[in-house]
Amino acid sequence: MKCPFCQSSLSKVIDKRAVDSRGEIRRRRECLKCSRRFTTYETVAEVEVLVIKRDGKRELFVREKLERGLSKALEKRPGIDKTTEVVDRIEGRIRNRKLSEISSQTLGKWVLSELKKLDLIAYLRFASVYRTFSDPRDFAKELKTLS
């Protein structure tokens, strides 16, 4: 750890506390060269998960991207306040299975499954993009499967 004041890598920890709300460890340090004090935070590095797209490209899983997609589907719907919970459940499924890669199709199916339980209109909105509906009849077919 480098001192932000003199750039020395020599320091000692004078206080250490867990930050419960964020799962971090806060360390108060003192530089052994300039004697100034500074604070550092330590967090556990998450294992990166890659999403395999339909064209075969791999892209880093980004929680915020999933949240944006769900927010668009749930826009102006009563379940909009459940977006974070849904993302937590989906991310939990990925982490619990210790996946390093997941196909976008599997991810999309999990999202549709969650939306189907939460809000059927949001489900249709998401399905129309995920399944690339190109005709109003596609909506009608999907509606029949929901009945």
N, C-alpha and C positions, 0 to 999 in steps of 0.2 A: 504494500500500500504506500503510495507516494504522498508526501505532505503537499497540500495544495498551495502552501506559501513558499517553501524553499525547494520543493521537488525531491527531498531526501527520502530514501526508502526505509529509513530507520525510525521506528515509532514503537510505542508501547500502548497496550490497551489499559485504560484506567477505569473503565466502567463498561459493563455489557448488560443489555436488557432485551427481552423479547418484546416485539411490537405485536401484540395479540391480534389486532384488527387486520393486519396485512401479512402475517406469517413471516415477518422479517426479524432479524436480529440487529439491534442498534448497538454500535460500539463507539465509545468515546475514546479518542486516541490523543496521545501527546507525542509530538515530534521530538526525537532525541537530539536533533541538531539545533533547531531554532526555538524549541520549548513551547511552541504554539499548539493549541488544541483544535481538533476537528472531529467531526462525526462521520462515520461510515455506516452503511446499511448493507446487510448480507441477505440475499434471497436464494432460494433453491432454483437452479436453472431447470426449466422445463425441457423435456425431451421433445425434439421437433418431430412433427407428424407431417408427412407429405400427402397431398391429395392428388390422385391420378385422374386427370381430366379425360374426357371422351376421346380426345385426339392423341392421348398417350403422354402428353406433357405432364410433368410433375410440378406442383406448386405447394408452397408452404401453407399449412393450415393456419388460417388467421381467424381467431374468434370474432373479431369485429366485423369481418366480412359476413360471417354467418348471422350475426346480430342484425346487420343492415338488411339482409335478405328477408329475415323473419319480420323485421319492423315494417318493411314494405308490404308484405303479405298481410300483416295485422293492422295496417294503417286504418285509423278511424273505426276499429273493431273493439269490442269489449275486452278481448284478451291481450291487448297491446301491453298491459302491465306484466304479463307473464313471459315476455320475451327472454329476459335474463334466466328465468327458471328453465325454459326449454333449452336454451343454449347450454346451460350447466348440465342438464341431463344428457344431451348429445355429446358434449365434451367428456363427460364422465364415462359414457359408453366407450369412447375411443381410448381413454386412459385406462379403464378397467381391463380392457382386452389387450392392453400393452401393444397397441398397433403402432408401427412406424410409418405405415402407408395405409391409405383407405381410398377406395374409388369414389369418384364424385357421385356415381349412381347409388352406392350404398348410403352415402351421406344424405343424398336427396330422398331416399326411401325413409330414412330415419326421421328427417324433417317432416315429410308428408305424414308419417305415422303420428308424430306429435301434434301436428296441426289438425289432423282428422279428429283427435280426441278433444282439441281445444276449441276450434272454430271452423265450420265447414266452408264458409266464404273465404277465409284466409287460406284454407286448404286448396280451394279451386284457383285462387290467385297464384299461389306458389306452383301448383301443378301446371297451370297454363304456361308458365315460363320454363319450369323444369322439363316438362314433356313437350315443349315447343308446339303448343296448339296453334294451328294455322287456319282453322275454320270454326265457325260457331258450332258445327256438328260435333267437334271434339269436346266442347263443353257439355253438350247434351249426352254424349257417351259417358263422360265422367260422372255426370249427375245420376245416370241410371245405375252406375256401380255403387253409388252412395245410398240409394234407396233400399 
